Amino acid sequence: MKGGFILSPAITYLIVVMIIAVEINKSLAWHLAQTGLREPYRVRHLSLYCSRVFLCISTESELFPTLIATKWPENFVPLQSEIYPHSFAHSHGNRSDCELIQKAIWTQVDNLGRLWVYDAGWEEKRTDTKTVESSTKMCSPKLLVYDLLRNDAEILRIDCSRYLAPKDSEDLVIKLGPSPALCKVEKYVYFIRPDDAHILAYDIVEQKWQRRSLLSRKYHGIIETPFPIKPIDIAFGLHHELLFADADGQLYATPNAELKTQSNVINRETTNELDAKQSRGQKVESKIELTTEDKANVIELELLGNLLGPSRGMMVDGRTGALFYAVPKFGAIVRCELQRNLTAEDNEIVYFTARNIQQIFFGLRGTVWLLTDRLLQPDDHCFANI
């Protein structure tokens, strides 16, 4: 085994679970050989937009582009699989040009049809045996934004090197949101780093980074001093509240009143500033600017209760308000109704799998999809019931 890759061929599965009582399983994959891919690959992350799906992939050689656009299996639109946005935007193993995409590990489409891409960059450390000093070569992480409604033009590029490094990519959790309203663009991109009691956010309108510590009076009545919370997962509720899960399987939320005020700011500032720049077809280059230290940099969270275990991929159903999450330790997909004093009995297991859970997400017609971490071959086809 090299670099975490299994050398023997296998098939990666997408497993669909219906929200209704009857569960339906389908084995689906993509046909990516038409992109020029000739080696096994893994799908690290995916995002949906209408009939398209954007795949962040990784290969053993690390020479092939890491972002692919193809069709979503639930649709029958005949779309070709292609390197996104084009082959020339990727490094193909060229570490000397950091303007190119080195390693795309996350994507998400906002409410205005813009694709956000996180490029984790690249880093190599070499230690000279004759000296103690180490020399480091690297390409810094960056956020790229492409307009899907305007011929995939790159409209925004954000340098993330102030707070993030390539080594963070394996356990980094990224979410764009919350969505303030239909056809209103999201204001923040949130980052959760492993073993960090802070939430890192990039303000899209203000073009500023915010790093705030997370505290909770989870021992209220026994110990009044708030304790730091180290989040491992994040989601957004129906009232724009932020939901955090920690490594102990506990669920926290931000106060609704604070977030309702924040939602009004999102609607006003986003429409007036960001949309005005991009409507003129301008490519916006981000300026790295930090919030001043005299601002409130602490968020006190409310303890809602317990999940069934450390979660991954938390998602809130916008139709019902139900929370879905995966518990990788048990290979379980769980659903629960958001409420205070949440107990283990309030969590319902809707699917069991022995495979490593990579991501869960919502599909069409009320379906919940599970992406498992398995190895695909380039000639796998997008057919049901293989």
Secondary structure as UniProt FT lines:
FT   TURN            3..4
FT   STRAND          14..18
FT   HELIX           33..35
FT   STRAND          41..49
FT   TURN            50..51
FT   STRAND          52..59
FT   STRAND          67..71
FT   TURN            73..74
FT   STRAND          82..83
FT   HELIX           87..89
FT   TURN            92..93
FT   TURN            95..96
FT   TURN            98..99
FT   STRAND          104..109
FT   TURN            111..112
FT   STRAND          114..119
FT   STRAND          122..127
FT   TURN            129..130
FT   STRAND          134..139
FT   STRAND          142..147
FT   TURN            148..152
FT   STRAND          153..159
FT   TURN            161..163
FT   HELIX           166..168
FT   TURN            169..171
FT   STRAND          173..176
FT   TURN            182..183
FT   STRAND          188..192
FT   TURN            194..195
FT   STRAND          198..203
FT   TURN            204..207
FT   STRAND          208..216
FT   TURN            218..222
FT   STRAND          227..228
FT   STRAND          231..236
FT   TURN            238..239
FT   STRAND          242..246
FT   TURN            247..248
FT   STRAND          250..253
FT   HELIX           256..269
FT   HELIX           270..274
FT   HELIX           275..279
FT   TURN            280..281
FT   STRAND          284..285
FT   TURN            293..294
FT   STRAND          298..306
FT   STRAND          312..316
FT   TURN            318..320
FT   STRAND          322..327
FT   TURN            328..331
FT   STRAND          332..337
FT   HELIX           344..346
FT   STRAND          347..352
FT   STRAND          357..362
FT   TURN            365..366
FT   STRAND          367..372
FT   TURN            378..379
//
